[in-house]
Amino acid sequence: MDVLTTCPFFLMGGVVVMRNAIVLACDNSYMDKLETTIKSICAHNKNIKFYILNEDLPIEWFRLMTKRLSYFNSEILNIKVSGDSFKKFRCPSEHINYQSYFRYLIPDYVSEEKVLYLDCDIIVTESLDGLFNLDLKNYPVAAVPDLPTTNDGFNSGVLLINNKYWRENDILNKLIKLTVEYHEKVYGDQGILNILFKDKWYRLPLTYNLQVGSDSQEHMIGNMEWYKLFDGIPKVIHYTYTHKPWLMYNMTRFKEVWWFYHGISWDKMILNEPRVYESFNNLIDVPKHNAVIYTNTQDLHGIEALIKNLPNVNFHILAHTLFGPRVVSLEKYMNVSLYPEFNLFKETEVLNTMDIYLDVNYEGEVDYIINRVHKIGKPIYSFESTNHDVSGLNYIYKDNDVEKMIKDINEYLQNL
């Protein structure tokens, strides 16, 4: 295989501008996720040369992307590779396939001496110049520790590759030999890369690969320190494991960030409008007010009447478990957001935007939420059969008086 020798730079106003190389790999089923990742990159970076390692992406998509990326002084290359030699290797989980081994091939297809490899379940939220300007010296790769799993090895979803080093040291053949020997014993290509580059990799800060796919698992085992490792929005969000942001349930941080870049049009991108719209909520019709419900049961008194008659209220329903079918069916209403197995980050986010709390769940109170809401100073509305308050501060209604509750809530919200 010959290294592609397309020009790594172009002339802009008579000035030579280098293009930075980014490599991604996927199959046809992930094409929309790939495009979302590329869109997020282009929102904050120009002068990029995208290499897409693939077996089955259609040429029509590349033609569309070529036109779109030209507005960002960027280009995209359709790199067809065969996966036959990798299909025999074990993949550690169902959300990872043999194409993850394609990153081994980067020295054979990419001419640049420094290359950034990214997985396709990633969103970039800022400029990547800090990576592209990094002096790798004689390190073969720079990466972020594989937190929260380990601080000793690195995650292979974001790799700044010293491509010159890889070519000069025959890294491809070394990786293949190690994979033949160890693929049944380690975590896919990531395990192999960590064997070869043990104690020889450059550590990048967590902002370049925050694995928010770990959120739900860390919450379940009670590791609240995980949420304190990084404050704010990282430069690179990595939606690892099975809790992907495009799936139904809200189990990780920054789900709305992924949907923002997925939803914003290329027209707005070309007009440099991502900074104008800023968030997913600005792309959709969002109710003005927010109601919160914690529950450990499907039985929520009067819930459909409340949802239908309060269209300007977004109903945030949280549970420590998965929801039953009756609660799931409430998502037919556009003003309902469900948070099964919610984590600390999501809870904080929801409570910070809460206008009212609805104490309408049967069975027990969840997480002492009634007293917590009273301390926040927000009103709580409940029915006689669902009231969990012993302080006398709740607004309590007869079970058959849903209309009165709706009327009072409307009056309260109108005065906010």
C-alpha positions as CSV (number, residue, x, y, z in Angstrom):
1,M,0.0,0.0,0.0
2,D,1.3,3.4,-0.9
3,V,1.0,6.5,1.3
4,L,-1.4,9.1,-0.3
5,T,0.6,12.0,-1.6
6,T,-2.2,14.6,-1.9
7,C,-1.0,18.1,-1.0
8,P,-1.0,18.7,2.7
9,F,-1.3,22.5,2.2
10,F,-3.1,25.0,0.0
11,L,-2.7,28.6,-1.1
12,M,-5.1,31.2,0.5
13,G,-4.5,34.8,-0.6
14,G,-1.0,33.8,-1.7
15,V,-0.2,32.4,1.7
16,V,0.6,28.8,2.2
17,V,-1.8,27.2,4.8
18,M,-1.1,23.8,6.1
19,R,-4.0,21.4,6.5
20,N,-4.1,19.3,9.7
21,A,-4.9,15.6,9.2
22,I,-7.7,13.9,11.0
23,V,-8.6,10.2,10.5
24,L,-11.9,8.5,11.2
25,A,-13.1,5.0,10.4
26,C,-16.6,3.6,10.2
27,D,-19.1,1.6,8.1
28,N,-22.3,2.7,6.4
29,S,-24.5,2.1,9.5
30,Y,-22.5,4.9,11.3
31,M,-22.4,7.4,8.5
32,D,-24.7,9.9,10.2
33,K,-22.6,9.7,13.4
34,L,-19.5,10.2,11.4
35,E,-21.0,13.3,9.8
36,T,-22.0,14.7,13.2
37,T,-18.5,14.3,14.4
38,I,-17.1,16.1,11.3
39,K,-19.7,18.8,11.7
40,S,-18.6,19.5,15.3
41,I,-15.0,19.6,14.2
42,C,-15.8,22.2,11.5
43,A,-17.7,24.4,13.9
44,H,-14.4,25.2,15.6
45,N,-11.7,24.3,13.1
46,K,-10.7,25.1,9.5
47,N,-8.0,23.8,7.3
48,I,-8.6,20.1,8.0
49,K,-7.8,17.2,5.7
50,F,-10.2,14.3,6.7
51,Y,-9.2,10.8,5.8
52,I,-12.1,8.4,6.1
53,L,-11.1,4.7,6.3
54,N,-14.1,2.6,5.2
55,E,-15.3,-0.3,3.1
56,D,-18.8,0.8,2.1
57,L,-19.5,4.5,2.3
58,P,-21.1,5.7,-1.0
59,I,-19.3,8.1,-3.3
60,E,-22.4,10.4,-3.3
61,W,-21.9,11.2,0.4
62,F,-18.2,12.1,-0.3
63,R,-19.3,14.4,-3.1
64,L,-21.7,16.2,-0.8
65,M,-19.1,16.4,1.9
66,T,-16.5,17.7,-0.5
67,K,-18.7,20.7,-1.4
68,R,-19.6,21.4,2.2
69,L,-16.1,21.2,3.5
70,S,-14.7,23.5,0.9
71,Y,-16.4,26.4,2.8
72,F,-14.1,25.5,5.7
73,N,-11.0,25.3,3.5
74,S,-11.0,21.6,4.2
75,E,-11.2,18.4,2.2
76,I,-12.2,14.8,2.6
77,L,-10.6,11.7,1.2
78,N,-12.4,8.4,0.6
79,I,-9.9,5.8,1.7
80,K,-11.3,2.3,0.8
81,V,-9.7,-0.5,2.8
82,S,-10.4,-4.2,3.2
83,G,-11.4,-5.5,6.5
84,D,-10.8,-9.1,5.6
85,S,-7.6,-9.5,7.5
86,F,-9.2,-8.0,10.7
87,K,-12.4,-9.9,10.8
88,K,-10.7,-12.9,12.5
89,F,-9.8,-10.7,15.5
90,R,-11.9,-10.6,18.6
91,C,-13.9,-7.4,19.4
92,P,-14.5,-6.9,23.1
93,S,-18.1,-5.8,23.1
94,E,-21.1,-5.5,20.7
95,H,-20.7,-1.8,20.1
96,I,-17.2,-2.3,18.7
97,N,-16.5,-4.0,15.4
98,Y,-13.4,-5.1,13.5
99,Q,-13.1,-1.7,11.8
100,S,-11.6,-0.4,15.1
101,Y,-8.4,-2.1,13.9
102,F,-8.3,0.2,10.8
103,R,-6.4,2.8,12.8
104,Y,-3.4,0.4,12.5
105,L,-3.3,1.3,8.8
106,I,-2.8,5.0,9.2
107,P,0.9,5.1,8.3
108,D,0.1,3.3,5.0
109,Y,-2.6,5.8,3.9
110,V,-1.7,9.1,5.4
111,S,1.3,11.3,4.3
112,E,1.3,13.8,7.2
113,E,3.9,13.3,9.9
114,K,1.3,14.1,12.7
115,V,-2.2,12.7,12.5
116,L,-5.2,12.9,14.9
117,Y,-7.4,9.8,15.0
118,L,-10.9,10.1,16.4
119,D,-13.7,7.6,17.0
120,C,-17.0,8.5,15.5
121,D,-18.9,8.6,18.8
122,I,-17.1,11.9,19.6
123,I,-18.0,15.6,19.6
124,V,-15.5,18.4,19.4
125,T,-16.5,21.6,21.2
126,E,-13.4,23.8,20.7
127,S,-10.4,24.4,18.6
128,L,-8.0,21.5,18.3
129,D,-4.9,23.7,17.7
130,G,-3.5,22.7,21.1
131,L,-3.2,19.2,19.8
132,F,-1.9,20.0,16.3
133,N,0.7,22.3,17.8
134,L,1.9,19.8,20.3
135,D,5.6,18.7,20.0
136,L,5.4,14.9,20.2
137,K,9.2,14.7,20.3
138,N,10.0,10.9,20.1
139,Y,6.7,9.7,21.6
140,P,4.8,7.4,19.2
141,V,1.4,8.6,20.4
142,A,-0.3,11.1,22.7
143,A,-3.5,10.1,24.4
144,V,-5.7,10.5,27.5
145,P,-5.6,8.0,30.3
146,D,-8.5,5.5,30.1
147,L,-10.4,7.0,33.0
148,P,-12.3,6.0,35.0
149,T,-11.1,2.4,34.3
150,T,-7.3,3.1,34.8
151,N,-4.8,5.8,35.0
152,D,-2.0,3.6,33.7
153,G,-3.2,2.9,30.2
154,F,-4.8,5.1,27.5
155,N,-8.1,5.2,25.7
156,S,-7.6,4.7,21.9
157,G,-10.6,6.8,20.8
158,V,-8.5,9.9,20.6
159,L,-4.9,9.4,19.4
160,L,-2.4,12.0,18.3
161,I,-0.1,9.8,16.2
162,N,3.5,10.4,15.4
163,N,3.1,9.1,11.9
164,K,6.8,9.5,11.0
165,Y,7.7,7.4,14.1
166,W,5.2,4.7,13.1
167,R,6.6,4.4,9.6
168,E,10.2,4.4,10.6
169,N,9.6,1.8,13.3
170,D,7.3,-0.6,11.4
171,I,4.5,-0.1,13.9
172,L,1.9,-1.7,11.6
173,N,3.6,-5.1,11.5
174,K,4.3,-5.0,15.2
175,L,0.7,-4.3,15.9
176,I,-0.5,-7.1,13.7
177,K,1.9,-9.6,15.3
178,L,0.7,-8.6,18.8
179,T,-2.9,-8.7,17.8
180,V,-2.5,-12.3,16.5
181,E,-1.0,-13.3,19.8
182,Y,-3.2,-11.3,22.3
183,H,-6.5,-10.3,20.7
184,E,-8.4,-13.0,22.8
185,K,-6.9,-11.7,26.0
186,V,-7.1,-7.9,25.8
187,Y,-9.6,-5.1,25.1
188,G,-9.5,-5.1,21.3
189,D,-7.1,-2.7,19.5
190,Q,-6.9,-0.5,22.5
191,G,-5.3,-3.4,24.5
192,I,-2.8,-4.1,21.8
193,L,-1.8,-0.4,21.5
194,N,-1.3,-0.3,25.2
195,I,1.0,-3.3,25.1
196,L,3.2,-1.9,22.4
197,F,3.3,1.6,23.8
198,K,3.5,0.8,27.5
199,D,5.3,3.6,29.3
200,K,6.0,5.3,25.9
201,W,3.0,7.5,25.4
202,Y,2.5,11.2,26.0
203,R,-0.3,12.0,28.5
204,L,-2.9,14.5,27.3
205,P,-5.2,16.3,29.7
206,L,-8.7,14.9,30.3
207,T,-10.3,17.7,28.3
208,Y,-9.2,15.9,25.1
209,N,-11.2,12.7,25.8
210,L,-13.8,12.8,28.6
211,Q,-15.5,9.4,28.5
212,V,-19.0,10.3,29.5
213,G,-20.3,6.9,28.5
214,S,-19.0,5.8,31.9
215,D,-21.5,8.1,33.8
216,S,-24.2,5.7,34.3
217,Q,-21.9,2.9,35.5
218,E,-20.0,5.1,37.9
219,H,-23.2,6.4,39.3
220,M,-24.5,2.9,39.9
221,I,-21.4,1.9,41.9
222,G,-21.5,5.2,43.8
223,N,-18.4,6.7,42.4
224,M,-19.4,10.4,42.7
225,E,-15.7,11.5,42.5
226,W,-15.9,10.7,38.8
227,Y,-18.1,13.7,38.2
228,K,-15.6,15.9,40.0
229,L,-12.7,15.0,37.8
230,F,-13.7,17.6,35.1
231,D,-15.8,20.7,35.6
232,G,-17.5,22.2,32.5
233,I,-17.6,21.0,28.9
234,P,-14.5,19.3,27.6
235,K,-12.9,20.0,24.3
236,V,-13.6,16.4,23.2
237,I,-16.6,14.5,24.5
238,H,-16.4,10.8,24.0
239,Y,-19.7,8.8,24.3
240,T,-18.2,5.5,25.1
241,Y,-19.8,2.1,25.9
242,T,-23.4,1.4,25.0
243,H,-25.2,4.5,26.3
244,K,-24.9,6.5,23.1
245,P,-26.5,9.9,22.9
246,W,-28.6,9.0,19.9
247,L,-30.4,6.2,21.8
248,M,-33.6,6.7,23.7
249,Y,-32.6,7.1,27.3
250,N,-30.7,10.0,28.9
251,M,-27.9,8.1,30.8
252,T,-24.9,10.3,30.1
253,R,-23.8,13.9,30.3
254,F,-23.9,16.2,27.2
255,K,-26.6,14.3,25.3
256,E,-28.0,17.6,24.1
257,V,-24.5,18.7,22.8
258,W,-24.5,15.7,20.4
259,W,-28.0,16.5,19.2
260,F,-27.0,20.1,18.7
261,Y,-24.3,19.2,16.2
262,H,-26.5,16.5,14.7
263,G,-29.4,18.9,14.3
264,I,-27.7,22.1,13.1
265,S,-27.8,22.4,9.3
266,W,-24.7,22.7,7.1
267,D,-26.2,26.0,5.8
268,K,-26.0,27.4,9.3
269,M,-22.5,26.0,9.7
270,I,-21.3,27.6,6.6
271,L,-22.7,30.9,7.8
272,N,-20.8,30.4,11.0
273,E,-24.0,30.4,13.0
274,P,-23.3,27.6,15.6
275,R,-22.1,30.3,18.0
276,V,-25.4,32.1,17.5
277,Y,-27.6,29.1,18.2
278,E,-25.2,27.7,20.9
279,S,-27.3,24.9,22.1
280,F,-29.8,22.2,21.1
281,N,-32.7,24.0,22.8
282,N,-32.2,26.9,20.3
283,L,-32.9,24.5,17.4
284,I,-36.2,23.3,18.8
285,D,-39.4,24.6,20.4
286,V,-38.8,24.4,24.1
287,P,-41.5,25.0,26.8
288,K,-40.8,28.0,28.8
289,H,-41.2,26.4,32.3
290,N,-39.9,23.2,33.9
291,A,-41.7,20.8,36.3
292,V,-39.8,17.9,38.0
293,I,-41.1,14.6,39.2
294,Y,-39.1,11.9,41.0
295,T,-40.7,8.4,41.0
296,N,-40.1,4.7,41.7
297,T,-43.4,3.7,40.2
298,Q,-45.4,3.9,36.9
299,D,-48.3,5.3,38.8
300,L,-48.4,9.1,38.5
301,H,-51.7,10.6,39.5
302,G,-53.3,12.8,36.8
303,I,-50.1,12.9,34.8
304,E,-51.6,12.9,31.3
305,A,-54.1,15.6,32.1
306,L,-51.3,17.7,33.5
307,I,-49.1,17.2,30.5
308,K,-51.8,17.9,28.0
309,N,-53.1,21.0,29.7
310,L,-49.7,22.5,30.6
311,P,-48.1,22.6,27.1
312,N,-45.7,25.4,28.1
313,V,-44.2,23.2,30.8
314,N,-41.5,20.6,30.2
315,F,-42.1,17.6,32.5
316,H,-38.8,16.1,33.7
317,I,-39.4,12.7,35.1
318,L,-36.5,11.0,37.0
319,A,-36.1,7.4,38.3
320,H,-33.2,5.3,39.7
321,T,-34.5,2.4,37.5
322,L,-35.6,1.9,34.0
323,F,-39.2,3.1,33.3
324,G,-42.2,0.9,32.7
325,P,-44.2,1.1,29.5
326,R,-46.8,3.5,30.9
327,V,-44.2,6.1,31.7
328,V,-42.3,5.5,28.4
329,S,-45.5,6.0,26.5
330,L,-45.6,9.6,27.8
331,E,-42.9,10.5,25.4
332,K,-45.6,10.8,22.7
333,Y,-45.9,14.3,24.2
334,M,-43.2,16.7,23.1
335,N,-43.1,18.4,26.6
336,V,-41.9,15.2,28.4
337,S,-38.2,14.3,29.2
338,L,-37.4,11.0,30.8
339,Y,-34.3,10.3,32.8
340,P,-34.0,6.6,33.8
341,E,-31.1,5.6,36.1
342,F,-30.3,9.4,36.3
343,N,-26.9,10.5,37.5
344,L,-25.7,13.3,39.7
345,F,-24.9,15.6,36.8
346,K,-28.3,15.2,35.2
347,E,-30.0,15.7,38.6
348,T,-28.2,18.9,39.2
349,E,-29.0,20.1,35.7
350,V,-32.7,19.4,36.1
351,L,-33.0,20.9,39.6
352,N,-31.2,24.1,38.5
353,T,-33.9,24.8,35.9
354,M,-36.9,23.7,38.0
355,D,-39.8,26.0,38.4
356,I,-42.2,23.7,40.2
357,Y,-42.2,20.2,41.7
358,L,-45.1,17.7,41.2
359,D,-45.5,15.3,44.1
360,V,-47.8,13.0,42.1
361,N,-46.1,9.6,42.4
362,Y,-47.6,6.8,44.4
363,E,-45.5,4.7,46.8
364,G,-42.5,6.2,48.6
365,E,-40.7,9.5,48.4
366,V,-37.5,9.3,46.4
367,D,-34.2,10.8,47.8
368,Y,-35.9,13.0,50.4
369,I,-36.8,15.2,47.4
370,I,-39.7,17.0,49.1
371,N,-37.5,18.6,51.8
372,R,-34.8,19.4,49.3
373,V,-37.2,21.2,47.0
374,H,-38.6,23.2,50.0
375,K,-35.0,24.3,50.8
376,I,-34.6,25.4,47.2
377,G,-37.7,27.5,47.7
378,K,-39.8,26.1,44.8
379,P,-43.5,25.3,45.2
380,I,-44.7,21.7,45.4
381,Y,-48.1,20.6,44.1
382,S,-49.5,17.2,45.2
383,F,-52.7,15.2,45.6
384,E,-54.2,13.8,48.8
385,S,-53.3,10.2,47.8
386,T,-49.7,11.1,46.7
387,N,-48.6,13.7,49.2
388,H,-45.3,12.9,50.8
389,D,-44.9,16.2,52.8
390,V,-45.2,16.3,56.6
391,S,-44.3,20.0,56.9
392,G,-47.6,21.4,55.6
393,L,-45.8,23.4,52.9
394,N,-47.1,21.5,49.9
395,Y,-50.2,22.7,47.9
396,I,-52.4,19.7,48.3
397,Y,-55.5,18.9,46.1
398,K,-58.3,16.4,46.1
399,D,-57.6,13.4,43.8
400,N,-60.4,14.4,41.5
401,D,-59.4,18.1,41.3
402,V,-56.7,18.0,38.6
403,E,-58.3,21.0,36.9
404,K,-57.8,23.2,40.0
405,M,-54.1,22.2,40.2
406,I,-53.7,23.1,36.5
407,K,-55.4,26.4,37.1
408,D,-53.2,27.3,40.1
409,I,-50.0,26.2,38.3
410,N,-50.8,28.4,35.3
411,E,-51.4,31.4,37.6
412,Y,-48.1,30.8,39.4
413,L,-46.1,30.4,36.2
414,Q,-47.6,33.5,34.6
415,N,-46.3,35.6,37.5
416,L,-42.7,34.3,37.2
